[in-house]
Amino acid sequence: MQKGDETLQICPKLQGSIRAMPIQLDDSFPIHAPYLERLHYSRPHPADHMHYHLTTEIGVCLQGSGIFYIGTRVYRYQRGDVSVIAPNVVHIAQSDPESISGWKFLDVDLEKMLLGLSPEYQSLGQSAFSGIIHPEQLPGMAPLVQSILEELKEKSDWGQQLVRLKVGELCVMLRRMLQNRAPLTVLPSLMNEISTAVLYIANHYQEPITLQQLADMCAISCTSFRRKFERTMHTSPLEYLYHVRVKAAINLLKTTELPITEVASRVGYQTLSSFNRHFRRIAGASPRDCRRGGESAWA
């Protein structure tokens, strides 16, 4: 692939449903913005694969909402949020059907990008953070990412140095946020054996799903599947399913006027009592309070 080519190179699949999507960067200025002139739209269900990059991916959501699966975590996202995904971390974004999301992305080699700055900055490029950052957590993050995109679009004489400085500022923000919070990631090689089940949950969380069904997809016994899933994702398969359903419910509560009983049904719950119990435990608030803006900042 030629430098500057905006097409993602798709590598052969690993075992399961994971693809590598490397992007070639210029060593002298290792940053690339594939959607400078337009938005990239994340499609709603279903998705046919998860993927990972060999460099850091930074995105800013400029419209819509949805669910982002990043490593072991499930995040809701909406307009104004920023995604940061470290190299080799498996991920996929899916829009809400009611609110298709539009993104702009940066692909950057953080360590090489900071080589031209002081030694204090260079160590910041080693951050392994992956996740979604909401405006209430870091109000300046989304504007900073957008200013980097604008600088890349302008291609001014001082643009490259300004971009380096802004990337350094971004890394400082991440380091401060991570001081008391350990990042959780999962590498493609660890997810291979369970990736089909993880992707199935992402596409079918609204439907009844059993442990046996997921194990059969991965061609292993229930016992082996549960053990491999917990070792990789740091939670049980059913608990992961509940997290996906609750994050989907939060988006419906935030973006629609559907009754809570209808929200519960749409994300796969047969009874309102089970929905309320799981929702309060995972989101830290009741569905009614969440609709009023009371869910946890990290939900």
C-alpha positions as CSV (number, residue, x, y, z in Angstrom):
1,M,0.0,0.0,0.0
2,Q,1.4,3.4,-0.9
3,K,1.9,6.1,1.7
4,G,-1.2,8.3,1.8
5,D,-3.5,5.6,0.5
6,E,-6.7,5.9,2.5
7,T,-7.7,2.3,2.0
8,L,-7.3,-0.1,4.9
9,Q,-5.3,-3.2,4.1
10,I,-7.2,-6.3,5.2
11,C,-5.0,-9.1,6.3
12,P,-6.1,-12.7,6.4
13,K,-8.4,-13.7,9.3
14,L,-7.0,-15.2,12.4
15,Q,-8.9,-18.2,13.9
16,G,-12.3,-17.0,14.7
17,S,-13.7,-13.6,13.6
18,I,-10.8,-11.2,14.0
19,R,-8.9,-9.3,11.3
20,A,-5.7,-7.2,11.3
21,M,-6.1,-3.8,9.7
22,P,-2.6,-2.2,9.5
23,I,-2.0,1.2,8.0
24,Q,1.3,2.3,6.6
25,L,2.6,5.5,8.2
26,D,5.5,7.7,7.1
27,D,8.3,7.2,9.6
28,S,9.2,10.9,9.6
29,F,5.6,12.0,10.4
30,P,3.7,8.8,11.5
31,I,0.1,10.0,11.6
32,H,-2.7,9.5,9.2
33,A,-6.3,10.7,9.0
34,P,-8.3,8.6,6.5
35,Y,-11.5,10.7,6.7
36,L,-10.5,14.3,6.6
37,E,-13.1,15.3,4.1
38,R,-16.0,13.2,5.3
39,L,-17.3,11.2,8.2
40,H,-16.9,7.4,8.6
41,Y,-20.3,5.9,9.5
42,S,-20.3,2.9,11.9
43,R,-23.0,0.5,10.8
44,P,-25.6,-1.0,13.1
45,H,-25.9,-4.8,13.6
46,P,-24.8,-7.2,12.3
47,A,-21.0,-7.0,12.1
48,D,-19.1,-9.9,10.4
49,H,-15.7,-9.4,12.2
50,M,-13.8,-7.6,14.9
51,H,-10.4,-6.1,14.1
52,Y,-7.2,-4.5,15.4
53,H,-4.5,-2.1,14.3
54,L,-0.8,-2.1,14.6
55,T,-0.8,1.6,15.7
56,T,-2.9,3.7,18.0
57,E,-6.3,4.7,16.8
58,I,-8.0,7.8,18.1
59,G,-11.5,8.7,17.0
60,V,-14.0,11.5,17.7
61,C,-17.7,10.8,17.4
62,L,-19.4,13.8,15.7
63,Q,-22.9,12.4,15.4
64,G,-25.1,9.6,16.6
65,S,-24.5,7.0,19.3
66,G,-23.8,3.3,19.8
67,I,-21.8,0.6,21.5
68,F,-18.0,0.2,21.3
69,Y,-16.5,-3.2,22.1
70,I,-12.8,-2.5,23.1
71,G,-10.7,-5.4,24.5
72,T,-12.5,-6.7,27.6
73,R,-14.8,-3.7,28.0
74,V,-18.1,-2.6,26.6
75,Y,-18.8,1.1,26.3
76,R,-21.7,3.2,25.2
77,Y,-20.7,6.3,23.1
78,Q,-22.4,9.3,21.7
79,R,-21.6,12.6,20.0
80,G,-18.6,14.3,21.6
81,D,-16.9,11.1,22.9
82,V,-13.4,10.2,22.0
83,S,-12.1,6.6,21.4
84,V,-8.5,5.7,22.1
85,I,-7.4,2.2,21.1
86,A,-3.9,0.9,21.7
87,P,-2.0,-1.2,19.1
88,N,-3.2,-4.9,18.8
89,V,-6.3,-4.4,20.9
90,V,-9.4,-6.0,19.4
91,H,-12.4,-3.7,18.9
92,I,-15.5,-2.9,16.9
93,A,-18.0,0.0,17.0
94,Q,-21.7,-0.5,16.2
95,S,-24.3,2.3,15.8
96,D,-27.7,2.4,17.4
97,P,-30.2,1.7,14.6
98,E,-32.1,4.9,15.7
99,S,-29.0,7.0,15.7
100,I,-26.3,6.1,13.1
101,S,-22.9,7.4,14.3
102,G,-20.3,9.4,12.3
103,W,-16.7,9.4,13.2
104,K,-13.3,10.9,12.2
105,F,-10.2,9.0,13.1
106,L,-6.4,9.4,13.5
107,D,-4.0,6.5,13.2
108,V,-0.7,7.4,14.9
109,D,2.5,5.8,16.1
110,L,2.7,7.7,19.4
111,E,6.3,6.8,20.3
112,K,7.7,7.8,16.9
113,M,5.5,10.9,16.8
114,L,6.9,12.2,20.0
115,L,10.6,11.6,19.1
116,G,11.0,15.2,18.0
117,L,9.9,16.5,21.5
118,S,11.7,16.5,24.8
119,P,12.5,13.2,26.6
120,E,9.8,13.9,29.1
121,Y,7.2,13.7,26.3
122,Q,8.7,10.7,24.6
123,S,7.8,8.3,27.4
124,L,4.2,9.3,27.2
125,G,3.9,7.5,23.8
126,Q,4.1,4.2,25.6
127,S,0.6,4.5,27.1
128,A,-1.5,1.3,26.6
129,F,-4.8,3.0,27.4
130,S,-7.8,1.8,25.4
131,G,-11.4,3.0,26.0
132,I,-14.0,5.7,25.5
133,I,-13.5,9.2,27.0
134,H,-16.6,11.2,27.7
135,P,-16.6,15.0,27.7
136,E,-17.3,15.1,31.5
137,Q,-14.1,13.1,32.1
138,L,-11.8,15.2,29.8
139,P,-13.6,18.2,28.4
140,G,-10.6,19.3,26.3
141,M,-10.0,15.9,24.6
142,A,-12.6,16.0,21.7
143,P,-11.7,19.7,20.8
144,L,-8.0,18.7,20.8
145,V,-8.5,15.8,18.5
146,Q,-10.6,18.0,16.1
147,S,-7.8,20.6,16.1
148,I,-5.3,18.0,15.1
149,L,-7.6,16.9,12.3
150,E,-7.9,20.6,11.2
151,E,-4.2,21.1,11.3
152,L,-3.6,18.0,9.1
153,K,-6.2,19.3,6.7
154,E,-4.6,22.8,6.4
155,K,-1.1,21.4,5.7
156,S,0.5,24.7,6.7
157,D,4.3,25.3,7.0
158,W,4.3,24.8,10.7
159,G,1.6,22.2,10.7
160,Q,3.7,19.1,11.4
161,Q,5.3,20.6,14.4
162,L,2.0,21.9,15.7
163,V,0.5,18.4,15.3
164,R,3.4,16.9,17.2
165,L,2.8,19.3,20.1
166,K,-0.9,18.6,20.1
167,V,-0.3,14.9,20.1
168,G,2.0,15.4,23.1
169,E,-0.7,17.4,24.9
170,L,-3.2,14.5,24.2
171,C,-0.7,12.0,25.7
172,V,-0.4,14.2,28.8
173,M,-4.2,14.2,29.2
174,L,-4.3,10.4,29.0
175,R,-1.4,10.0,31.5
176,R,-3.2,12.2,34.0
177,M,-6.4,10.3,33.6
178,L,-4.7,7.0,34.0
179,Q,-2.8,7.8,37.2
180,N,-5.2,5.8,39.4
181,R,-6.8,3.6,36.7
182,A,-5.2,0.5,35.2
183,P,-6.1,-0.1,31.6
184,L,-7.7,-3.4,30.6
185,T,-6.8,-4.9,27.1
186,V,-7.1,-8.1,25.3
187,L,-4.8,-9.1,22.5
188,P,-6.0,-10.9,19.3
189,S,-4.0,-14.0,20.1
190,L,-5.8,-14.4,23.4
191,M,-9.3,-13.9,21.9
192,N,-9.0,-16.3,19.0
193,E,-10.8,-19.2,20.5
194,I,-13.8,-17.2,21.8
195,S,-14.1,-14.4,19.2
196,T,-17.0,-16.1,17.4
197,A,-19.0,-16.0,20.6
198,V,-18.1,-12.4,21.5
199,L,-19.1,-11.3,18.0
200,Y,-22.3,-13.3,18.2
201,I,-23.2,-11.6,21.5
202,A,-22.6,-8.2,19.9
203,N,-25.0,-9.0,17.0
204,H,-27.6,-11.0,18.9
205,Y,-27.8,-9.7,22.5
206,Q,-31.5,-8.9,22.0
207,E,-32.2,-12.6,21.6
208,P,-32.1,-15.5,24.2
209,I,-28.5,-16.8,24.4
210,T,-27.3,-19.8,26.3
211,L,-23.9,-20.9,27.4
212,Q,-24.2,-24.1,25.5
213,Q,-25.0,-22.2,22.3
214,L,-21.9,-20.0,22.6
215,A,-19.7,-23.0,23.4
216,D,-21.0,-24.9,20.4
217,M,-20.0,-21.9,18.2
218,C,-16.5,-22.2,19.4
219,A,-16.5,-26.0,19.1
220,I,-15.5,-26.6,22.7
221,S,-17.2,-27.9,25.8
222,C,-19.2,-25.6,28.1
223,T,-16.6,-26.0,30.8
224,S,-13.7,-25.1,28.6
225,F,-15.6,-22.2,27.0
226,R,-16.4,-20.7,30.3
227,R,-12.8,-21.1,31.5
228,K,-11.3,-19.6,28.4
229,F,-13.8,-16.7,28.3
230,E,-13.2,-15.8,31.9
231,R,-9.5,-16.0,31.5
232,T,-9.6,-13.7,28.5
233,M,-12.4,-11.3,29.2
234,H,-12.0,-11.2,33.0
235,T,-15.8,-11.9,33.5
236,S,-18.2,-14.7,32.8
237,P,-20.0,-15.0,29.4
238,L,-23.4,-14.2,31.0
239,E,-22.1,-11.2,32.8
240,Y,-20.5,-9.9,29.6
241,L,-23.9,-10.4,27.9
242,Y,-25.6,-8.4,30.7
243,H,-23.1,-5.6,30.2
244,V,-23.8,-5.4,26.5
245,R,-27.5,-5.4,27.1
246,V,-27.3,-2.6,29.7
247,K,-25.1,-0.4,27.5
248,A,-27.6,-0.8,24.7
249,A,-30.4,0.0,27.1
250,I,-28.6,3.2,28.2
251,N,-28.4,4.4,24.6
252,L,-32.1,3.7,24.1
253,L,-33.0,5.6,27.2
254,K,-30.8,8.5,26.1
255,T,-31.9,8.7,22.5
256,T,-35.6,7.6,22.5
257,E,-38.8,8.2,24.5
258,L,-39.6,4.4,24.5
259,P,-41.2,3.2,27.8
260,I,-38.8,1.4,30.1
261,T,-40.7,-1.8,29.6
262,E,-40.1,-1.6,25.8
263,V,-36.4,-0.8,26.3
264,A,-36.1,-3.9,28.5
265,S,-37.7,-6.0,25.8
266,R,-35.6,-4.6,23.0
267,V,-32.3,-5.4,24.7
268,G,-33.3,-9.0,25.5
269,Y,-35.0,-9.1,28.9
270,Q,-38.1,-11.1,29.4
271,T,-39.0,-9.5,32.7
272,L,-38.8,-6.0,34.0
273,S,-37.5,-7.1,37.4
274,S,-34.4,-8.8,35.9
275,F,-33.7,-5.8,33.7
276,N,-34.0,-3.3,36.6
277,R,-31.7,-5.5,38.8
278,H,-29.0,-5.9,36.2
279,F,-29.2,-2.3,35.1
280,R,-28.9,-0.8,38.6
281,R,-25.9,-3.1,39.4
282,I,-24.0,-2.3,36.1
283,A,-25.0,1.3,35.5
284,G,-25.0,2.4,39.1
285,A,-28.5,4.0,38.7
286,S,-32.1,2.9,37.9
287,P,-33.3,3.1,34.3
288,R,-35.5,6.0,35.2
289,D,-32.6,8.0,36.9
290,C,-30.4,7.2,33.9
291,R,-32.9,8.7,31.5
292,R,-32.7,11.9,33.7
293,G,-28.9,11.9,33.4
294,G,-27.9,10.0,36.5
295,E,-25.8,7.1,35.3
296,S,-22.2,6.6,36.3
297,A,-19.7,8.6,34.2
298,W,-17.9,5.3,33.4
299,A,-21.1,3.4,32.4
